[in-house]
Amino acid sequence: HEVLELMQISDQVRAQASTNMNDTSSRSHMIMSVLVESRNIREPSASTRGMLHLVDLAGSERLDKSGATGQALKEAQNINKSLSALGDVIAARAQGNSHIPFRNSTLTHLLQDSLSQDSKTLMFCCISPVLYNADESTCTLNFASRVGTVELGRASKNALSGGSAASSGAPKHANSSGRRK
């Protein structure tokens, strides 16, 4: 219930503008991060913790088609820049590069833990059935295809020891077999 309320509040303050492509175009990305902690009722000292990021990415815009000007133009440029940075991170992960450019945008920096090893990421893409938007839909599908090539590895279990997370200090990470890292 609290999560839905926070999503409604954030949606109300999220910048929107009318463009040639959308009557109500999102002018920013939205990220909601939820810390999820579970406790074993049979063994109260055992608990696990994880972070769930719910992300709604604003769509990339072809400026010649959107007709964005003024503030909407600046927002479109920032959206496109952050989506490009996300694409760079995906490409670096897919190629197995030792350096991943997470700090190239606020978006990729905030999502670093979800785009790194020891995590699982699920992506849904919205595409338009309208022929006028075929280029954008194709770009979205190509991006999704690139994302699908990235192997993040096996997610690890964040096991906390010694009671509640608040009293246990930093989490002690264990992989799914229970071995400490």
N, CA and C atoms as a LAMMPS dump frame, in Angstrom:
ITEM: TIMESTEP
0
ITEM: NUMBER OF ATOMS
543
ITEM: BOX BOUNDS ff ff ff
-5.0000000000000000e+02 5.0000000000000000e+02
-5.0000000000000000e+02 5.0000000000000000e+02
-5.0000000000000000e+02 5.0000000000000000e+02
ITEM: ATOMS id mol type element x y z
1 1 1 N 0.824 -1.188 0
2 1 2 C 0 0 0
3 1 3 C 0.874 1.26 0
4 2 1 N 1.914 1.291 0.846
5 2 2 C 2.814 2.441 0.914
6 2 3 C 3.531 2.657 -0.407
7 3 1 N 3.935 1.576 -1.056
8 3 2 C 4.642 1.685 -2.329
9 3 3 C 3.741 2.328 -3.38
10 4 1 N 2.49 1.911 -3.444
11 4 2 C 1.554 2.5 -4.409
12 4 3 C 1.337 3.977 -4.147
13 5 1 N 1.233 4.364 -2.875
14 5 2 C 1.078 5.78 -2.534
15 5 3 C 2.286 6.587 -2.984
16 6 1 N 3.482 6.061 -2.744
17 6 2 C 4.7 6.771 -3.155
18 6 3 C 4.792 6.871 -4.677
19 7 1 N 4.364 5.819 -5.374
20 7 2 C 4.377 5.858 -6.834
21 7 3 C 3.402 6.921 -7.351
22 8 1 N 2.234 7.05 -6.709
23 8 2 C 1.27 8.067 -7.122
24 8 3 C 1.819 9.47 -6.889
25 9 1 N 2.45 9.687 -5.753
26 9 2 C 3.036 10.994 -5.448
27 9 3 C 4.118 11.337 -6.463
28 10 1 N 4.999 10.383 -6.733
29 10 2 C 6.09 10.656 -7.671
30 10 3 C 5.559 10.885 -9.082
31 11 1 N 4.501 10.197 -9.45
32 11 2 C 3.916 10.394 -10.775
33 11 3 C 3.291 11.783 -10.895
34 12 1 N 2.75 12.299 -9.799
35 12 2 C 2.139 13.628 -9.811
36 12 3 C 3.168 14.735 -9.98
37 13 1 N 4.365 14.539 -9.452
38 13 2 C 5.394 15.578 -9.548
39 13 3 C 6.343 15.358 -10.724
40 14 1 N 6.184 14.263 -11.418
41 14 2 C 7.033 13.968 -12.572
42 14 3 C 6.713 14.936 -13.702
43 15 1 N 7.752 15.508 -14.263
44 15 2 C 7.569 16.48 -15.343
45 15 3 C 7.004 15.79 -16.583
46 16 1 N 6.022 16.433 -17.184
47 16 2 C 5.421 15.955 -18.429
48 16 3 C 5.234 17.144 -19.355
49 17 1 N 5.258 16.875 -20.641
50 17 2 C 5.022 17.93 -21.629
51 17 3 C 4.398 17.306 -22.859
52 18 1 N 3.735 18.132 -23.619
53 18 2 C 3.142 17.69 -24.873
54 18 3 C 4.17 17.875 -25.986
55 19 1 N 4.346 16.838 -26.802
56 19 2 C 5.232 16.942 -27.962
57 19 3 C 4.455 16.498 -29.188
58 20 1 N 5.103 16.578 -30.339
59 20 2 C 4.454 16.119 -31.567
60 20 3 C 4.219 14.608 -31.556
61 21 1 N 4.913 13.892 -30.69
62 21 2 C 4.799 12.436 -30.638
63 21 3 C 3.86 11.944 -29.541
64 22 1 N 3.723 12.715 -28.449
65 22 2 C 2.892 12.308 -27.304
66 22 3 C 2.194 13.52 -26.705
67 23 1 N 0.937 13.332 -26.326
68 23 2 C 0.226 14.403 -25.624
69 23 3 C 0.774 14.601 -24.216
70 24 1 N 1.143 13.505 -23.552
71 24 2 C 1.719 13.57 -22.209
72 24 3 C 3.013 12.765 -22.2
73 25 1 N 4.084 13.415 -22.55
74 25 2 C 5.393 12.776 -22.636
75 25 3 C 6.155 12.96 -21.327
76 26 1 N 6.645 11.858 -20.761
77 26 2 C 7.473 11.934 -19.555
78 26 3 C 8.751 12.67 -19.889
79 27 1 N 9.121 13.603 -19.042
80 27 2 C 10.316 14.408 -19.282
81 27 3 C 11.464 13.991 -18.368
82 28 1 N 11.314 12.844 -17.714
83 28 2 C 12.368 12.343 -16.834
84 28 3 C 12.155 10.858 -16.604
85 29 1 N 13.196 10.217 -16.099
86 29 2 C 13.08 8.829 -15.679
87 29 3 C 12.516 8.82 -14.259
88 30 1 N 11.969 7.695 -13.855
89 30 2 C 11.508 7.554 -12.482
90 30 3 C 12.111 6.272 -11.914
91 31 1 N 12.734 6.395 -10.751
92 31 2 C 13.322 5.249 -10.074
93 31 3 C 12.769 5.194 -8.659
94 32 1 N 12.214 4.052 -8.304
95 32 2 C 11.794 3.825 -6.924
96 32 3 C 12.595 2.635 -6.417
97 33 1 N 13.319 2.865 -5.346
98 33 2 C 14.133 1.806 -4.753
99 33 3 C 13.481 1.335 -3.461
100 34 1 N 13.303 0.039 -3.355
101 34 2 C 12.654 -0.553 -2.191
102 34 3 C 13.632 -1.535 -1.554
103 35 1 N 13.936 -1.307 -0.288
104 35 2 C 14.775 -2.241 0.458
105 35 3 C 13.855 -3.319 1.015
106 36 1 N 14.118 -4.557 0.633
107 36 2 C 13.299 -5.689 1.062
108 36 3 C 14.129 -6.532 2.016
109 37 1 N 13.585 -6.758 3.207
110 37 2 C 14.277 -7.593 4.183
111 37 3 C 13.312 -8.678 4.637
112 38 1 N 13.807 -9.896 4.688
113 38 2 C 12.978 -10.995 5.172
114 38 3 C 13.669 -11.636 6.367
115 39 1 N 12.858 -12.114 7.271
116 39 2 C 13.375 -12.769 8.468
117 39 3 C 12.79 -14.159 8.569
118 40 1 N 13.598 -15.084 8.962
119 40 2 C 13.19 -16.469 9.147
120 40 3 C 12.53 -16.592 10.518
121 41 1 N 11.235 -16.94 10.541
122 41 2 C 10.534 -17.018 11.831
123 41 3 C 11.017 -18.191 12.678
124 42 1 N 11.584 -19.21 12.035
125 42 2 C 12.11 -20.354 12.79
126 42 3 C 13.492 -20.066 13.353
127 43 1 N 14.208 -19.181 12.697
128 43 2 C 15.56 -18.822 13.135
129 43 3 C 15.664 -17.302 13.103
130 44 1 N 15.223 -16.623 14.165
131 44 2 C 15.121 -15.157 14.17
132 44 3 C 16.423 -14.419 13.857
133 45 1 N 17.546 -15.059 14.097
134 45 2 C 18.809 -14.379 13.824
135 45 3 C 19.177 -14.416 12.336
136 46 1 N 18.435 -15.187 11.539
137 46 2 C 18.738 -15.285 10.11
138 46 3 C 17.781 -14.39 9.319
139 47 1 N 18.343 -13.533 8.511
140 47 2 C 17.534 -12.691 7.651
141 47 3 C 18.295 -12.427 6.354
142 48 1 N 17.565 -12.016 5.363
143 48 2 C 18.178 -11.652 4.08
144 48 3 C 17.688 -10.274 3.694
145 49 1 N 18.465 -9.618 2.868
146 49 2 C 18.146 -8.268 2.435
147 49 3 C 18.427 -8.146 0.945
148 50 1 N 17.581 -7.398 0.29
149 50 2 C 17.794 -7.127 -1.13
150 50 3 C 17.211 -5.783 -1.51
151 51 1 N 17.658 -5.26 -2.622
152 51 2 C 17.167 -3.981 -3.111
153 51 3 C 16.394 -4.238 -4.395
154 52 1 N 15.207 -3.682 -4.466
155 52 2 C 14.375 -3.779 -5.652
156 52 3 C 14.247 -2.378 -6.241
157 53 1 N 14.719 -2.218 -7.47
158 53 2 C 14.588 -0.941 -8.161
159 53 3 C 13.47 -1.08 -9.19
160 54 1 N 12.467 -0.234 -9.083
161 54 2 C 11.419 -0.154 -10.091
162 54 3 C 11.737 1.093 -10.919
163 55 1 N 11.992 0.891 -12.203
164 55 2 C 12.478 1.98 -13.048
165 55 3 C 11.548 2.162 -14.237
166 56 1 N 11.133 3.392 -14.455
167 56 2 C 10.37 3.745 -15.642
168 56 3 C 11.23 4.73 -16.423
169 57 1 N 11.804 4.247 -17.515
170 57 2 C 12.666 5.1 -18.331
171 57 3 C 11.825 5.932 -19.278
172 58 1 N 12.134 7.201 -19.343
173 58 2 C 11.506 8.048 -20.355
174 58 3 C 12.042 7.59 -21.707
175 59 1 N 11.217 7.613 -22.715
176 59 2 C 11.643 7.145 -24.032
177 59 3 C 12.576 8.127 -24.716
178 60 1 N 13.458 7.588 -25.533
179 60 2 C 14.346 8.462 -26.287
180 60 3 C 13.519 9.204 -27.332
181 61 1 N 13.982 10.369 -27.688
182 61 2 C 13.239 11.191 -28.637
183 61 3 C 14.111 11.559 -29.825
184 62 1 N 13.53 11.458 -30.985
185 62 2 C 14.134 12.036 -32.175
186 62 3 C 13.628 13.47 -32.219
187 63 1 N 14.542 14.404 -32.023
188 63 2 C 14.152 15.796 -31.854
189 63 3 C 13.417 16.357 -33.07
190 64 1 N 13.766 15.862 -34.256
191 64 2 C 13.078 16.348 -35.449
192 64 3 C 11.624 15.89 -35.484
193 65 1 N 11.314 14.754 -34.856
194 65 2 C 9.94 14.261 -34.831
195 65 3 C 9.147 14.799 -33.642
196 66 1 N 9.81 14.997 -32.51
197 66 2 C 9.079 15.428 -31.317
198 66 3 C 8.741 16.911 -31.359
199 67 1 N 9.562 17.694 -32.042
200 67 2 C 9.32 19.131 -32.101
201 67 3 C 9.565 19.828 -30.771
202 68 1 N 10.307 19.208 -29.895
203 68 2 C 10.574 19.774 -28.576
204 68 3 C 11.403 21.048 -28.701
205 69 1 N 11.002 22.065 -27.936
206 69 2 C 11.735 23.335 -27.901
207 69 3 C 11.851 23.784 -26.454
208 70 1 N 12.733 24.739 -26.201
209 70 2 C 12.885 25.312 -24.866
210 70 3 C 13.239 24.273 -23.818
211 71 1 N 12.496 24.296 -22.707
212 71 2 C 12.743 23.365 -21.601
213 71 3 C 12.562 21.917 -22.033
214 72 1 N 11.548 21.648 -22.85
215 72 2 C 11.309 20.275 -23.322
216 72 3 C 12.489 19.774 -24.151
217 73 1 N 13.139 20.67 -24.899
218 73 2 C 14.319 20.297 -25.69
219 73 3 C 15.47 19.907 -24.763
220 74 1 N 15.697 20.71 -23.715
221 74 2 C 16.764 20.39 -22.748
222 74 3 C 16.49 19.048 -22.075
223 75 1 N 15.215 18.825 -21.712
224 75 2 C 14.853 17.559 -21.074
225 75 3 C 15.071 16.388 -22.026
226 76 1 N 14.706 16.559 -23.289
227 76 2 C 14.904 15.498 -24.286
228 76 3 C 16.388 15.187 -24.458
229 77 1 N 17.216 16.221 -24.485
230 77 2 C 18.657 16.005 -24.618
231 77 3 C 19.206 15.251 -23.414
232 78 1 N 18.736 15.593 -22.2
233 78 2 C 19.184 14.892 -20.989
234 78 3 C 18.706 13.446 -20.977
235 79 1 N 17.465 13.226 -21.413
236 79 2 C 16.934 11.862 -21.492
237 79 3 C 17.778 11.038 -22.458
238 80 1 N 18.011 11.585 -23.646
239 80 2 C 18.791 10.861 -24.652
240 80 3 C 20.213 10.595 -24.177
241 81 1 N 20.814 11.558 -23.481
242 81 2 C 22.176 11.383 -22.972
243 81 3 C 22.234 10.249 -21.939
244 82 1 N 21.259 10.213 -21.02
245 82 2 C 21.28 9.169 -19.995
246 82 3 C 20.969 7.798 -20.59
247 83 1 N 20.082 7.756 -21.597
248 83 2 C 19.811 6.471 -22.261
249 83 3 C 21.028 5.988 -23.036
250 84 1 N 21.76 6.927 -23.618
251 84 2 C 22.997 6.571 -24.314
252 84 3 C 24.024 6.015 -23.322
253 85 1 N 24.118 6.638 -22.147
254 85 2 C 25.033 6.147 -21.099
255 85 3 C 24.626 4.758 -20.64
256 86 1 N 23.316 4.517 -20.521
257 86 2 C 22.837 3.181 -20.167
258 86 3 C 23.23 2.181 -21.249
259 87 1 N 23.095 2.576 -22.506
260 87 2 C 23.525 1.72 -23.617
261 87 3 C 25.014 1.416 -23.549
262 88 1 N 25.818 2.412 -23.166
263 88 2 C 27.272 2.204 -23.03
264 88 3 C 27.583 1.193 -21.929
265 89 1 N 26.846 1.264 -20.821
266 89 2 C 27.036 0.308 -19.726
267 89 3 C 26.666 -1.102 -20.193
268 90 1 N 25.54 -1.204 -20.889
269 90 2 C 25.098 -2.506 -21.4
270 90 3 C 26.137 -3.069 -22.364
271 91 1 N 26.646 -2.223 -23.262
272 91 2 C 27.655 -2.674 -24.229
273 91 3 C 28.931 -3.121 -23.526
274 92 1 N 29.375 -2.363 -22.53
275 92 2 C 30.591 -2.725 -21.792
276 92 3 C 30.41 -4.043 -21.05
277 93 1 N 29.22 -4.242 -20.464
278 93 2 C 28.935 -5.515 -19.779
279 93 3 C 28.909 -6.667 -20.779
280 94 1 N 28.277 -6.449 -21.941
281 94 2 C 28.173 -7.508 -22.951
282 94 3 C 29.544 -7.904 -23.486
283 95 1 N 30.457 -6.925 -23.587
284 95 2 C 31.8 -7.201 -24.102
285 95 3 C 32.744 -7.716 -23.021
286 96 1 N 32.286 -7.718 -21.778
287 96 2 C 33.123 -8.201 -20.684
288 96 3 C 34.249 -7.254 -20.324
289 97 1 N 34.074 -5.963 -20.571
290 97 2 C 35.118 -4.978 -20.267
291 97 3 C 35.396 -4.929 -18.768
292 98 1 N 36.638 -4.633 -18.416
293 98 2 C 36.989 -4.523 -16.998
294 98 3 C 36.479 -3.211 -16.41
295 99 1 N 36.379 -2.168 -17.238
296 99 2 C 35.836 -0.887 -16.772
297 99 3 C 34.424 -0.718 -17.323
298 100 1 N 33.478 -0.52 -16.435
299 100 2 C 32.089 -0.276 -16.816
300 100 3 C 31.798 1.183 -16.463
301 101 1 N 31.347 2.002 -17.416
302 101 2 C 31.183 3.456 -17.186
303 101 3 C 29.903 3.83 -16.42
304 102 1 N 29.778 3.323 -15.187
305 102 2 C 28.585 3.597 -14.393
306 102 3 C 28.442 5.078 -14.044
307 103 1 N 29.542 5.783 -13.897
308 103 2 C 29.489 7.172 -13.43
309 103 3 C 29.253 8.186 -14.553
310 104 1 N 28.96 7.722 -15.75
311 104 2 C 28.732 8.644 -16.858
312 104 3 C 27.363 9.31 -16.807
313 105 1 N 26.471 8.811 -15.975
314 105 2 C 25.174 9.47 -15.782
315 105 3 C 24.625 9.117 -14.41
316 106 1 N 23.75 9.952 -13.928
317 106 2 C 23.098 9.687 -12.641
318 106 3 C 22.301 8.395 -12.716
319 107 1 N 21.641 8.167 -13.847
320 107 2 C 20.84 6.956 -14.028
321 107 3 C 21.675 5.703 -13.843
322 108 1 N 22.783 5.593 -14.559
323 108 2 C 23.608 4.378 -14.472
324 108 3 C 24.296 4.274 -13.112
325 109 1 N 24.62 5.417 -12.52
326 109 2 C 25.237 5.378 -11.194
327 109 3 C 24.252 4.832 -10.163
328 110 1 N 22.992 5.286 -10.22
329 110 2 C 21.977 4.806 -9.28
330 110 3 C 21.648 3.331 -9.485
331 111 1 N 21.747 2.865 -10.727
332 111 2 C 21.4 1.472 -11.038
333 111 3 C 22.608 0.542 -11.048
334 112 1 N 23.751 1.024 -10.604
335 112 2 C 24.984 0.232 -10.662
336 112 3 C 24.826 -1.126 -9.994
337 113 1 N 24.187 -1.181 -8.818
338 113 2 C 24.054 -2.472 -8.138
339 113 3 C 23.143 -3.431 -8.893
340 114 1 N 22.217 -2.911 -9.689
341 114 2 C 21.325 -3.784 -10.471
342 114 3 C 21.945 -4.208 -11.791
343 115 1 N 22.949 -3.495 -12.225
344 115 2 C 23.587 -3.793 -13.508
345 115 3 C 24.939 -4.467 -13.327
346 116 1 N 25.269 -4.799 -12.098
347 116 2 C 26.538 -5.452 -11.794
348 116 3 C 26.294 -6.929 -11.546
349 117 1 N 27.371 -7.634 -11.261
350 117 2 C 27.223 -9.04 -10.912
351 117 3 C 26.494 -9.134 -9.584
352 118 1 N 26.057 -10.313 -9.237
353 118 2 C 25.327 -10.58 -7.996
354 118 3 C 23.929 -9.966 -8.002
355 119 1 N 23.367 -9.737 -9.182
356 119 2 C 22.022 -9.173 -9.244
357 119 3 C 21.249 -9.832 -10.376
358 120 1 N 19.964 -9.631 -10.348
359 120 2 C 19.094 -10.073 -11.436
360 120 3 C 18.341 -8.858 -11.937
361 121 1 N 18.232 -8.739 -13.234
362 121 2 C 17.568 -7.598 -13.846
363 121 3 C 16.538 -8.095 -14.84
364 122 1 N 15.363 -7.504 -14.786
365 122 2 C 14.279 -7.834 -15.696
366 122 3 C 13.844 -6.541 -16.363
367 123 1 N 13.683 -6.587 -17.668
368 123 2 C 13.346 -5.382 -18.416
369 123 3 C 12.104 -5.619 -19.261
370 124 1 N 11.18 -4.675 -19.187
371 124 2 C 10.005 -4.668 -20.053
372 124 3 C 10.133 -3.463 -20.968
373 125 1 N 9.795 -3.621 -22.212
374 125 2 C 9.851 -2.511 -23.169
375 125 3 C 8.464 -2.238 -23.722
376 126 1 N 8.148 -0.974 -23.837
377 126 2 C 6.886 -0.575 -24.463
378 126 3 C 7.195 -0.075 -25.869
379 127 1 N 6.484 -0.606 -26.828
380 127 2 C 6.655 -0.158 -28.2
381 127 3 C 5.306 0.28 -28.75
382 128 1 N 5.362 1.069 -29.771
383 128 2 C 4.148 1.613 -30.348
384 128 3 C 3.709 0.79 -31.557
385 129 1 N 2.413 0.545 -31.684
386 129 2 C 1.916 -0.178 -32.86
387 129 3 C 1.709 0.746 -34.068
388 130 1 N 1.949 2.051 -33.872
389 130 2 C 1.698 3.037 -34.924
390 130 3 C 2.872 3.068 -35.894
391 131 1 N 2.584 3.005 -37.174
392 131 2 C 3.627 2.991 -38.206
393 131 3 C 4.544 4.211 -38.11
394 132 1 N 3.992 5.348 -37.756
395 132 2 C 4.771 6.586 -37.618
396 132 3 C 5.906 6.414 -36.615
397 133 1 N 5.723 5.541 -35.624
398 133 2 C 6.72 5.322 -34.57
399 133 3 C 7.567 4.069 -34.807
400 134 1 N 7.547 3.54 -36.017
401 134 2 C 8.272 2.296 -36.306
402 134 3 C 9.767 2.413 -36.02
403 135 1 N 10.384 3.545 -36.342
404 135 2 C 11.821 3.712 -36.081
405 135 3 C 12.121 3.622 -34.586
406 136 1 N 11.31 4.293 -33.77
407 136 2 C 11.518 4.271 -32.323
408 136 3 C 11.29 2.866 -31.768
409 137 1 N 10.254 2.19 -32.27
410 137 2 C 9.977 0.821 -31.816
411 137 3 C 11.125 -0.11 -32.181
412 138 1 N 11.674 0.047 -33.373
413 138 2 C 12.812 -0.765 -33.806
414 138 3 C 14.022 -0.519 -32.917
415 139 1 N 14.287 0.758 -32.596
416 139 2 C 15.409 1.078 -31.702
417 139 3 C 15.211 0.452 -30.323
418 140 1 N 13.979 0.503 -29.819
419 140 2 C 13.683 -0.088 -28.515
420 140 3 C 13.918 -1.595 -28.539
421 141 1 N 13.45 -2.247 -29.582
422 141 2 C 13.636 -3.7 -29.688
423 141 3 C 15.106 -4.067 -29.849
424 142 1 N 15.868 -3.269 -30.603
425 142 2 C 17.307 -3.51 -30.742
426 142 3 C 18.015 -3.341 -29.401
427 143 1 N 17.621 -2.315 -28.634
428 143 2 C 18.203 -2.105 -27.311
429 143 3 C 17.892 -3.296 -26.405
430 144 1 N 16.652 -3.743 -26.424
431 144 2 C 16.258 -4.906 -25.612
432 144 3 C 17.055 -6.144 -26.016
433 145 1 N 17.309 -6.292 -27.293
434 145 2 C 18.1 -7.424 -27.773
435 145 3 C 19.529 -7.357 -27.23
436 146 1 N 20.118 -6.151 -27.231
437 146 2 C 21.468 -5.978 -26.68
438 146 3 C 21.48 -6.275 -25.187
439 147 1 N 20.455 -5.798 -24.48
440 147 2 C 20.36 -6.055 -23.039
441 147 3 C 20.303 -7.555 -22.779
442 148 1 N 19.585 -8.274 -23.629
443 148 2 C 19.442 -9.718 -23.457
444 148 3 C 20.737 -10.489 -23.625
445 149 1 N 21.758 -9.883 -24.224
446 149 2 C 23.043 -10.568 -24.406
447 149 3 C 23.94 -10.464 -23.18
448 150 1 N 23.588 -9.617 -22.236
449 150 2 C 24.434 -9.393 -21.063
450 150 3 C 24.213 -10.493 -20.039
451 151 1 N 25.295 -11.097 -19.612
452 151 2 C 25.254 -12.126 -18.574
453 151 3 C 25.766 -11.5 -17.285
454 152 1 N 24.872 -11.318 -16.321
455 152 2 C 25.255 -10.706 -15.053
456 152 3 C 25.855 -11.711 -14.086
457 153 1 N 25.691 -12.97 -14.36
458 153 2 C 26.177 -13.989 -13.434
459 153 3 C 25.068 -14.386 -12.479
460 154 1 N 25.41 -15.232 -11.544
461 154 2 C 24.437 -15.743 -10.597
462 154 3 C 24.24 -14.756 -9.456
463 155 1 N 22.999 -14.463 -9.146
464 155 2 C 22.714 -13.554 -8.036
465 155 3 C 23.134 -14.2 -6.734
466 156 1 N 23.638 -13.388 -5.837
467 156 2 C 24.038 -13.92 -4.535
468 156 3 C 23.004 -13.526 -3.491
469 157 1 N 23.012 -14.251 -2.419
470 157 2 C 22.086 -14.015 -1.322
471 157 3 C 22.765 -13.106 -0.311
472 158 1 N 22.106 -12.012 0.045
473 158 2 C 22.639 -11.113 1.059
474 158 3 C 22.117 -11.562 2.412
475 159 1 N 22.871 -12.437 3.057
476 159 2 C 22.472 -12.981 4.349
477 159 3 C 23.014 -12.096 5.449
478 160 1 N 22.148 -11.748 6.366
479 160 2 C 22.548 -10.959 7.52
480 160 3 C 22.631 -11.893 8.71
481 161 1 N 23.614 -11.699 9.539
482 161 2 C 23.724 -12.556 10.719
483 161 3 C 23.598 -11.702 11.971
484 162 1 N 23.199 -12.334 13.054
485 162 2 C 23.143 -11.651 14.341
486 162 3 C 21.908 -10.822 14.57
487 163 1 N 20.771 -11.268 14.118
488 163 2 C 19.525 -10.567 14.416
489 163 3 C 19.142 -9.583 13.341
490 164 1 N 18.543 -8.476 13.761
491 164 2 C 18 -7.516 12.8
492 164 3 C 19.114 -6.792 12.068
493 165 1 N 18.766 -6.26 10.927
494 165 2 C 19.735 -5.553 10.1
495 165 3 C 20.261 -4.323 10.817
496 166 1 N 19.403 -3.664 11.578
497 166 2 C 19.82 -2.443 12.25
498 166 3 C 20.915 -2.719 13.284
499 167 1 N 20.851 -3.862 13.956
500 167 2 C 21.83 -4.146 14.994
501 167 3 C 23.025 -4.949 14.493
502 168 1 N 22.935 -5.423 13.264
503 168 2 C 24.011 -6.302 12.801
504 168 3 C 25.107 -5.57 12.048
505 169 1 N 24.942 -4.257 11.793
506 169 2 C 25.956 -3.542 11.042
507 169 3 C 25.851 -3.871 9.575
508 170 1 N 26.985 -3.914 8.92
509 170 2 C 27.003 -4.186 7.485
510 170 3 C 26.616 -5.618 7.203
511 171 1 N 25.885 -5.852 6.099
512 171 2 C 25.512 -7.224 5.776
513 171 3 C 26.735 -8.063 5.447
514 172 1 N 26.685 -9.305 5.839
515 172 2 C 27.718 -10.244 5.465
516 172 3 C 27.179 -11.024 4.295
517 173 1 N 27.823 -10.874 3.167
518 173 2 C 27.32 -11.476 1.941
519 173 3 C 27.69 -12.945 1.865
520 174 1 N 26.733 -13.732 1.431
521 174 2 C 26.971 -15.158 1.188
522 174 3 C 26.342 -15.499 -0.151
523 175 1 N 26.982 -16.368 -0.885
524 175 2 C 26.36 -16.776 -2.144
525 175 3 C 25.275 -17.809 -1.849
526 176 1 N 24.58 -18.235 -2.871
527 176 2 C 23.423 -19.096 -2.651
528 176 3 C 23.788 -20.446 -2.034
529 177 1 N 25.058 -20.818 -2.045
530 177 2 C 25.443 -22.072 -1.402
531 177 3 C 25.775 -21.857 0.081
532 178 1 N 25.723 -20.569 0.529
533 178 2 C 25.966 -20.277 1.934
534 178 3 C 27.413 -19.928 2.251
535 179 1 N 28.304 -20.005 1.298
536 179 2 C 29.711 -19.69 1.558
537 179 3 C 29.886 -18.181 1.608
538 180 1 N 30.72 -17.732 2.51
539 180 2 C 31.031 -16.304 2.618
540 180 3 C 31.963 -15.896 1.499
541 181 1 N 31.808 -14.663 1.084
542 181 2 C 32.713 -14.129 0.046
543 181 3 C 33.911 -13.498 0.7
